[in-house]
Amino acid sequence: MTSLFKKRTQKVGLPPGTLIHIGNKKNEPVKITVIDYNEKQFQEKEVDSIEKCFKYKDSSTVTWINIDGVHQTEIIEKIGKHFTIHPLILEDVVSTDQRPKIDIFDEYISIILKIPYYDDEKQEINIEQVSLILGNTFVISFQENEKYFFEPIRERLRKINYPIRKFGADYLAYTLIDIIVDNCFTLLETLDNKMNTIEEKLLGHPSKATLYAIHDLKRKLLFLNKSIWPLREVVGSLERGESPLIKNSTKIYFRDIYDHTLHILENIETFREMITGMLDIYLSSLSNKMNETIMFLTIIGTIFIPLTFITGIYGMNFKYMPELGWRLGYPIAILFMAGIAILMLFYFKKKKWL
């Protein structure tokens, strides 16, 4: 699983606003795509330099600039200078262990989000940081890697009859946040399936592997809760419309996201309670198994107590013990002891101890 904490050693002692990439080291080039549109026009292209995006700052159309990769800080710095973005906001963009948050300025809104997804190959939850800069006519999105989380939005933008083409940049920001929240539901469904599988093993034949699976799932939920909980504050600020960049017609959509966020947090809390219950069931099952083992050994010991008593008496071999001279003494003793054992087993069975 992805580490809960990323090292910040290289930032120690540097002045605020210094752009130092915090995250996985990469050598891949940064990919920059631009989508410029309105209700009737649409243009989509990939550019080889960030300077080619500068002309869209004051465009009358809506512009979406998406940047895959934040490890080349010089590109982020150029964006900040042209779009007059505060250096501390740029510092948050390149530091990929930021807590989800929102900063509202007069000219733009900065939004830091976390998008969780399940890696089927590694069987773990990964968290990727997504940063959004919402301006009057533009949205700039920053992703750590080239992922296709936002591809459904691109598909909708390419179709002229979709409502998204009729709205402004604030609605585009809403769609980006909405797809991040929807991705959380997909992840919860995956975790729910894993919980059902663990529960079946737990009720059947629990083992140490089951305990490890429960612990791993508990850690995943803690990791997910750490990334999703602050999202409620972010969406709440947007829903309240604390910036003139959010139109009244868009606030209702952010209110819908806010409800979805609460639903996600409630599900995570429910899952955490279920995990706690699973641990209790596991410990109870171990205790029950131990009790069954002790009961079985106790029954065996109880059966052998009278048999041991009989063999102990006749093991003394005193000269005047009358039974020592019997020709059938040995088989009679064996049959007598076997009868005692059978009677005791029958009694235990009747008492439902077996």
C-alpha positions in Angstrom: 0.0 0.0 0.0 1.1 3.6 -0.6 2.9 5.1 2.3 0.8 7.3 4.7 3.6 9.9 4.8 5.9 11.2 2.1 9.3 12.5 3.1 9.8 16.3 3.1 13.5 16.3 4.2 14.5 18.2 1.0 12.2 21.1 1.9 13.7 21.8 5.4 15.1 25.3 5.6 13.8 26.5 2.3 11.7 29.7 2.2 7.9 29.4 1.7 6.7 29.1 -1.9 9.8 27.2 -3.0 8.7 24.6 -5.6 10.2 21.3 -4.6 8.4 18.2 -6.0 7.3 15.8 -3.1 6.4 12.4 -4.5 7.6 9.6 -6.6 10.6 10.4 -8.8 9.8 10.4 -12.5 11.6 10.9 -15.8 8.6 10.9 -18.1 7.8 14.2 -19.9 4.8 16.2 -18.7 1.8 15.9 -20.9 -0.3 19.1 -21.5 -3.7 19.0 -23.1 -6.0 21.8 -23.8 -9.8 21.8 -24.4 -11.4 25.1 -25.4 -15.1 25.1 -26.0 -18.5 26.8 -25.8 -21.9 25.7 -26.9 -21.1 25.8 -30.6 -17.3 25.6 -30.8 -14.9 22.8 -29.6 -11.1 22.5 -29.9 -9.0 19.8 -28.3 -5.2 19.4 -28.7 -2.0 18.4 -27.0 0.7 21.1 -26.8 4.4 20.7 -26.4 5.0 23.8 -24.3 3.1 25.5 -21.6 3.5 28.9 -23.3 1.0 27.8 -25.9 -1.7 27.8 -23.2 -1.2 31.4 -22.1 -3.5 32.9 -24.8 -6.5 31.2 -23.2 -6.3 33.1 -19.9 -8.8 35.8 -21.0 -10.6 33.8 -23.7 -14.4 34.3 -24.0 -14.8 30.5 -24.3 -14.2 28.0 -21.5 -10.8 26.5 -21.4 -9.6 23.3 -19.6 -5.9 22.9 -19.3 -4.9 19.5 -18.0 -1.3 18.7 -16.9 -0.3 15.1 -16.3 2.8 15.2 -14.1 3.9 17.8 -11.6 7.5 16.7 -11.3 8.8 19.4 -13.7 8.5 22.4 -11.4 9.6 24.9 -14.0 6.4 24.3 -15.9 4.3 24.8 -12.8 6.3 28.0 -12.1 5.6 29.4 -15.6 1.9 28.7 -15.2 1.9 30.5 -11.9 3.5 33.6 -13.3 1.2 33.9 -16.2 -2.0 33.1 -14.4 -0.9 35.1 -11.3 -1.2 32.1 -9.0 0.2 32.6 -5.5 3.6 30.7 -4.9 2.1 28.9 -1.9 -0.6 27.4 -4.0 2.0 26.2 -6.5 3.9 24.7 -3.7 0.8 22.7 -2.7 0.4 21.5 -6.3 3.9 20.0 -6.5 3.7 18.6 -2.9 1.6 15.5 -3.5 1.0 14.7 0.2 -1.2 17.7 0.8 -4.4 17.4 2.7 -7.5 18.1 0.6 -8.3 21.8 1.0 -9.7 24.9 -0.7 -8.2 28.4 -1.0 -10.5 31.2 -2.3 -8.9 34.3 -3.9 -10.5 37.1 -5.8 -9.4 35.9 -9.2 -9.4 32.2 -8.8 -10.1 29.2 -6.5 -7.5 26.6 -5.6 -8.8 23.1 -4.8 -6.6 20.2 -3.7 -8.3 16.8 -3.8 -7.4 13.1 -3.5 -8.6 10.5 -5.9 -8.4 7.0 -4.5 -8.4 4.0 -6.8 -7.8 0.2 -6.4 -4.7 -1.3 -8.1 -5.9 -4.8 -9.0 -2.3 -5.9 -9.9 -0.8 -4.9 -6.5 -4.1 -5.5 -4.6 -3.8 -2.2 -2.8 -5.4 1.3 -2.6 -3.5 4.1 -4.3 -4.1 7.8 -3.7 -3.4 10.4 -6.4 -3.5 14.1 -5.8 -5.5 16.2 -8.1 -5.2 20.0 -8.0 -7.7 22.4 -9.6 -7.3 26.1 -10.3 -10.7 27.6 -11.2 -10.8 30.9 -12.8 -13.5 32.9 -14.5 -13.2 31.2 -17.9 -10.7 28.5 -17.3 -9.9 25.4 -15.2 -6.3 24.1 -14.8 -6.0 20.6 -13.5 -2.8 18.9 -12.3 -2.5 15.1 -12.0 0.5 13.2 -10.6 0.3 10.6 -13.4 -1.3 10.2 -16.8 -4.5 8.5 -15.7 -7.8 8.4 -17.5 -10.1 9.4 -14.6 -11.4 12.4 -16.5 -11.9 10.6 -19.9 -15.7 10.4 -19.5 -15.8 14.2 -19.1 -13.8 14.6 -22.3 -16.2 12.3 -24.1 -19.1 14.5 -23.0 -17.4 17.7 -24.1 -16.9 16.3 -27.5 -20.6 15.9 -28.0 -22.3 19.2 -28.9 -25.7 18.2 -27.5 -24.4 17.7 -23.9 -25.4 20.3 -21.3 -21.8 20.7 -20.1 -21.1 22.7 -23.2 -23.7 25.3 -22.2 -22.3 26.1 -18.8 -19.2 27.9 -17.6 -15.9 27.0 -16.0 -17.5 26.5 -12.5 -19.7 23.7 -13.9 -16.6 22.1 -15.5 -14.9 22.2 -12.1 -18.1 20.5 -10.7 -17.9 17.7 -13.2 -14.2 17.1 -12.3 -15.0 16.9 -8.6 -18.1 14.8 -9.2 -16.1 12.1 -11.1 -13.6 12.0 -8.2 -16.4 11.4 -5.7 -18.0 8.8 -8.0 -14.7 7.0 -8.2 -14.8 6.7 -4.4 -18.1 4.8 -4.7 -16.4 2.4 -7.1 -13.6 1.8 -4.6 -16.1 1.2 -1.8 -17.9 -1.5 -3.9 -14.5 -3.2 -4.3 -13.8 -3.1 -0.6 -17.4 -4.3 0.2 -16.7 -7.4 -2.0 -13.5 -8.1 -0.1 -15.3 -7.7 3.2 -17.9 -10.3 2.1 -15.1 -12.7 1.1 -13.3 -12.3 4.4 -16.6 -12.7 6.3 -17.3 -16.0 4.6 -13.8 -17.3 5.6 -14.3 -16.0 9.1 -17.5 -17.9 9.6 -16.1 -21.0 7.9 -12.5 -21.7 8.7 -10.7 -18.7 10.1 -6.9 -18.7 10.1 -4.0 -16.4 10.5 -4.3 -15.5 6.9 -7.9 -14.3 7.7 -6.5 -12.1 10.5 -3.9 -10.6 8.2 -6.6 -9.9 5.6 -8.8 -8.1 8.3 -5.9 -6.0 9.4 -5.0 -5.1 5.9 -8.6 -4.1 5.2 -8.7 -2.0 8.3 -5.5 -0.2 7.3 -7.0 0.5 3.8 -10.1 2.0 5.4 -8.0 4.3 7.7 -6.0 5.3 4.6 -9.2 6.0 2.7 -10.8 8.0 5.5 -7.7 10.2 5.8 -8.1 11.2 2.1 -11.9 11.5 2.0 -12.8 13.2 5.3 -11.4 16.7 4.4 -13.3 16.5 1.1 -16.5 17.4 3.0 -15.1 20.8 4.0 -13.9 21.5 0.4 -17.3 20.7 -1.2 -19.1 22.5 1.6 -17.3 25.7 0.9 -18.1 25.4 -2.8 -21.8 24.6 -2.0 -22.1 27.7 0.2 -20.9 29.8 -2.7 -18.2 31.7 -0.9 -16.8 33.0 -4.2 -18.4 34.9 -7.0 -16.8 32.5 -9.4 -19.4 29.9 -8.4 -22.7 30.8 -10.0 -26.0 30.3 -8.2 -27.1 27.8 -10.9 -24.1 25.6 -10.1 -24.4 25.6 -6.3 -27.2 23.0 -6.4 -24.8 20.6 -8.2 -22.2 21.1 -5.5 -24.9 20.4 -2.9 -25.4 17.1 -4.6 -21.7 16.3 -4.3 -21.8 17.2 -0.7 -24.6 14.7 0.0 -22.5 12.0 -1.9 -19.5 12.9 0.2 -21.5 12.4 3.4 -22.8 9.1 2.1 -19.2 7.9 1.4 -18.0 8.9 4.9 -21.0 7.1 6.4 -20.1 3.9 4.4 -16.5 4.1 5.5 -17.6 4.4 9.2 -19.9 1.5 8.7 -17.1 -0.6 7.2 -14.8 0.3 10.1 -17.4 -0.9 12.6 -17.9 -4.1 10.6 -14.1 -4.6 10.6 -14.1 -4.2 14.4 -16.9 -6.8 14.6 -14.9 -9.2 12.4 -12.0 -8.9 14.8 -14.3 -9.7 17.7 -15.7 -12.7 15.7 -12.2 -13.9 15.0 -11.1 -13.7 18.6 -14.4 -15.4 19.7 -13.9 -18.2 17.1 -10.3 -18.8 18.5 -11.7 -18.9 22.0 -14.5 -21.3 21.0 -11.9 -23.6 19.3 -9.8 -23.6 22.4 -12.8 -24.4 24.5 -13.8 -27.2 22.2 -10.2 -28.6 22.4 -10.2 -28.3 26.2 -13.6 -30.0 26.5 -12.4 -32.9 24.2 -9.3 -33.4 26.3 -11.3 -33.1 29.5 -13.7 -35.8 28.3 -10.8 -38.1 27.3 -9.2 -37.5 30.7 -12.6 -38.1 32.5 -13.0 -41.4 30.7 -9.6 -42.6 31.7 -9.9 -41.7 35.3 -11.9 -44.8 36.4 -9.9 -47.0 34.0 -6.6 -45.7 35.5 -8.1 -46.4 39.0 -8.9 -50.0 38.1 -5.5 -50.6 36.5 -3.8 -48.9 39.5 -5.5 -51.3 41.9 -4.6 -54.4 40.0 -1.1 -53.2 39.3 -0.2 -53.5 43.0 0.0 -57.3 42.6 -0.5 -58.2 46.3 -0.3 -61.9 46.9 -3.7 -62.4 48.4 -5.8 -60.5 45.8 -8.4 -63.1 44.9 -8.9 -61.9 41.3 -5.2 -62.5 40.4 -5.9 -66.2 40.2 -8.9 -66.1 37.9 -8.4 -67.7 34.6 -10.8 -65.1 32.9 -9.7 -62.2 35.1 -7.8 -60.3 32.4 -10.6 -60.4 29.7 -13.2 -59.6 32.4 -11.3 -56.6 33.5 -10.8 -55.4 29.9 -14.5 -55.8 29.2 -15.5 -54.1 32.4 -13.3 -51.1 31.6 -14.6 -51.0 28.1 -18.1 -51.0 29.5 -17.3 -48.1 31.8 -15.9 -46.1 28.9 -19.0 -46.8 26.7 -21.4 -45.9 29.5 -19.5 -42.6 30.1 -19.5 -41.8 26.3 -23.3 -42.5 26.2 -23.8 -40.2 29.2 -21.7 -37.4 27.7 -23.7 -37.8 24.4 -27.0 -37.5 26.3 -25.8 -34.3 28.0 -24.7 -33.0 24.6 -21.2 -32.6 25.7 -20.1 -34.4 22.5 
